[in-house]
Amino acid sequence: MSRATSQTRDLAARLIACEAKGNPSSVPHPPAVFHVCERLRPQLAVLMGKGGFHAVLSRALAVAGAEVGWLRAVKVNADGVLEGWEPAEGPEDADETTEAGALLVAQLLGLLVAFIGDNLTLRLVREVWPEVSLEDLNFTPRDHS
């Protein structure tokens, strides 16, 4: 089941854009999504352990891979690090890479929201990327009755 909502996709795109600023090439190797996951890994490993992070990232990758076939070549190693993306096997244009990366990060964020809640997820993201604006994000639907 996909956990990528419009809110998690928006947040994922912001994080990838922030990471891509440091790499000016049109198709970075590895793509910015790897940097996003790598920057989240220490925070989440403290919260859920290395095995827990590995499991959550693997699940996010499996769900994203069902939507974007070339992501199935990417694996999560024993340390919870993404590996296996090769430009020859992946997409040819940067936009496709960015979209697939945003989907993977959105799936990861969606799982985190489901497991630990939106407030803690956003707090973890703020700790890693204090420069990214999160004020307009609303993960939890509010009852307006």
N, C-alpha and C positions, 0 to 999 in steps of 0.2 A: 504494500500500500504506500502510495506516494505521500510524503509529508511536506512537499514543496508547495507552500502557499504563496500568494502574491507578496506577502510580507517577508517571508524567508527568502524568496527570490530577490526582492529588493535589497535586503540586507546583504545577501551573498554578493550581489553585483557591486555594492559599495565596498565591501571588503576586498574583492578581487581588483577593483579599480585602484584602491589604495595600495595594494601590493604591486600592481603593474606599473605604478608611477616610478618605482625604482628600477624597472627593466624596460628600456625604451624600444627594444626590438619588436617587430610586428608579430612574430610568433615566438614568444620566449620559451626557452628550454631550461628547466621545466616550466610549464605554464604557471601563472600566478596562483591558480587554485592549489598547487602543491605548497606554495608558501603560506597560504591561508591556513591550510590544514596543519602545516608544521608549526605555525605560530600558536594555534589552538592546542596542540598536543600536550605541552607541559601543563597548562592550566587544567585540562580535562583529565590528564593522567593522575593529577593530585586528587581530583574529585572522585574519579571512578576507577582508578588503577589503570595500569598499562593494558591489561587484558580487556577491561571494560571499554577503554578508548578504541582498542583494536576492533572489538565487536561492533561498536556503534559506527565507526568509520567504514568497516566492511559491509555493514547493512546498507548504509547510505550509498556506497559504491555499487552494490548489487542492484538497488532500486534505480539508481541513475543509469546504470548499464543496460537495464531493460528498455529505457527510453532512447539512449544514445549508444548504439552497438559498439563503436570503437572504444568506449570506456571499459569494456570487458577485458581489454588487454592490460589495464592498470590493475595492480594488486596492492594490498596492504601487507607489508612485511611484518615480521614478528615484533618489531619495535613500534609498530603503528605508523610507519612512514610509507607514503605512496611511492610506488616505483613501477617501471615498465612502460611509461609513455615514451614512444619513439615517434618523431615527426613523420617517418615514412609510413607508419601504420595509422596515424591519427588524421585529423582533418587537414585540408590544405590551407584554409584561411583562418585568420586570427579571430574573426567573429564567431565562427563555429566552435573554436576552442574555448572562447570566453563563455559562450552560451552553455556548453557542456560543463565547464567548470562551475559556472553559477548554479546549474542544476545539482551538481554533486554537493556543493557547499550548502545549498538550500535544503537538500535532503538531510544533511548532517545537522543543520540548525533546527530543522523540523523535529528530528528525533530528540534533540536536546530539549526543545520546548515541551515535547510530550513527556520526557522522563523527569526533568528537573524544573520545568515551568519557565514561563517567559521572563519573569523578573531576574532569576538567577542566570539564565542564558544571556540576557542583555548585559547584566553586570559583568559576566566573564568577557564578553565581547568588548565592553568599555575598558576593561583592564588591559586588554591586548592592543586595542586600537582607540586610544583616547581621542584621537583627532577626527574620527568618523562620527558624523552627526547621527544620533539615534532618537532624537526627541520626537520625531513624527511617526515612529513605528508603534503599532498596536497589534500585538499578537493574539491577545485574548478578546474574543467578541464580548462586548458588554451588553447586558440586558437593559434596554431603554424603556421598559414598561413602567 
